[in-house]
């Protein structure tokens, strides 16, 4: 059975750390300058008893999985999410289809969509329309380039 490495699965603690980084990046916007191990560790205060070194290990593991990037800041590292929560979710969904060796993806998608709410189905329809519009735009661009080259 094929095993894709494009979207590593997250353990519970890894997921909590990623949630913190995504939230901090969302709040900070373009001014987000990453989070140090100490800042992430402080996030657990009052919620969970967790060692500083455990947070450091988790962030290092996430960096090795390419889920976070890091930059030196003096003696410390500043960690940034490598991608959005939504992008990682999409990669995970695709990985699941690959890992399960699904030959009939349409049927798998239909089973998945059977549980969708009306709002979720509307979101999916809007996303499909957006993808179709992009594809049409790319096709028009390719056609224009071909015409220009022929001249």
QUIWO-V59417 format. One record per backbone hydrogen bond with DSSP energy under -1.0 kcal/mol. NH is the residue of the N-H (numbers start at 1). CO is the residue of the C=O. If there is no record, write none. Layout:
[[NH;CO] [NH;CO]]
//
This chain:
[[15;11] [16;12] [17;13] [18;14] [19;15] [20;16] [21;17] [22;18] [23;19] [24;20] [25;21] [26;22] [27;23] [28;24] [29;25] [31;28] [32;29] [35;79] [40;36] [41;37] [42;38] [43;39] [44;41] [45;42] [47;44] [48;44] [55;51] [56;52] [57;53] [58;54] [59;55] [60;56] [61;57] [62;58] [63;59] [64;60] [65;61] [66;63] [67;62] [68;62] [69;80] [71;78] [73;76] [76;73] [78;71] [79;35] [80;69] [82;67] [88;84] [89;85] [90;86] [91;87] [92;88] [93;89] [94;90] [95;91] [96;92] [97;93] [98;94] [99;95] [100;96] [101;98] [102;97] [108;104] [109;105] [110;106] [111;107] [112;108] [113;109] [114;110] [116;113] [121;117] [122;118] [123;119] [124;120] [125;121] [126;122] [127;123] [128;124] [129;125] [130;126] [131;127] [132;128] [133;129] [134;130] [135;131] [136;132] [137;133] [138;134] [139;135] [140;136] [141;137] [142;138] [143;139] [144;140] [145;141] [146;142] [147;143] [148;144] [149;145] [150;146] [151;147]]
//
